[in-house]
Amino acid sequence: MFYLIAYDIPDNRRRLKVAKTLLDFGGRVQYSVFEARLDGKLLEELVGRIGEILDKDEDSVKIYPLCATCESGIRILGQERRLREEDVYIL
């Protein structure tokens, strides 16, 4: 499934750790917004890794699932910074 992930983290160190973690799973489309295509196992791994970093009293991370119909309706104005999947062929 396709996910949009946004965060608001005031602490620079935690924010950088979360951003680096998100880059392991997807791509950055704005400073604090990422896109990722994840199955259930990868989503749980992402949630666990981010959960270890966050200060639950100060930080906020939101993960929005987007169905195929919602994803196809995304409109981009200006520069496109949307995650692109590479065609991969394994022989």
Summary of the structure (lengths in Angstrom):
residues: 91
radius of gyration: 14.0
end to end distance: 24.8
largest distance: 48.1
contacts: 209
relative contact order: 0.26
helix: 34%
strand: 25%
